[in-house]
């Protein structure tokens, strides 16, 4: 066989890997938990990657799995405006305001070994997303590692998409927001509690200078079908998948409904809530607080009697896996003297040495720095 024939045959084989895709027009923020769960079921059953592009009938706020509800969202204002607030299932990243008139979501489930590592996963999905926006007329889109797609030069860019991953068993799940229309920035600012550190390393001074959409970049708001076709085409080309139309099985539909109930539960929403976790501070105890903006924003609440650490909650817009390792690490800090930085650093090193631990763009020094900042804040009280 000639070299040319071999390459042609190789490409034919590469593009014959099947995938499934679907457009769901009337979703909502509860589906940011429920649809990924149903896609996991379908991907396992069919043993192929499955993608869903979803429109929303209501506006909402989607919290990253590791974010603190109370420092990220004005929950009372959200309730007053009828805005859903939902915590993503295992998926890290930052708080996302989703306007029913301006945003769509994309979810994808695939075997956990589909990508060789998470850096490759982020970069390939970032590339596919850039190409999808190009098909929608956005010529200046580019991927910003880790998990953002921006428009414009690096010195004057705006964010058009954010995405993240989680692993559920042997399935990798992608969660993405697609910016199609002009955002209601006034509402977003009132509902989200956006810390100044969020823009510390950015040229934008606030959210109104930070976000954009297809409509704002091109003057045209694409239909749901146009968005779906652009992303199916681009993901197929970039990931070398041959997508075909699909509908959820009856079993997957049941799982979707079950997880909608989980997503609407207080237990899931308040999973990371400083207000609830530290609601009753014992006498002679203080709560230290610190934010540290490295490549990702890290936030620490640290309860102490000014002698030893009694409890710690680490939150922020990061991604990490396995998630249980982070919770184990928090527990491992309890009882350590607040001045014993050597022991604290030892626990951080143990976390980073655990098999399979991943927390992209967050170093051991970043975690030590924010914990030290929280300790110093506690000492000052």
Beta strands, then each sheet from edge to edge (+ up, - down):
strand 1: 18-27
strand 2: 49-56
strand 3: 60-63
strand 4: 84-87
strand 5: 96-98
strand 6: 103-111
strand 7: 141-144
strand 8: 148-151
strand 9: 158-168
strand 10: 171-179
strand 11: 242-245
strand 12: 286-293
strand 13: 297-304
strand 14: 309-316
sheet 1: 7+ 8- 9+ 10- 6+ 2- 1- 11-
sheet 2: 4+ 3+ 5-
sheet 3: 12+ 13- 14+
end
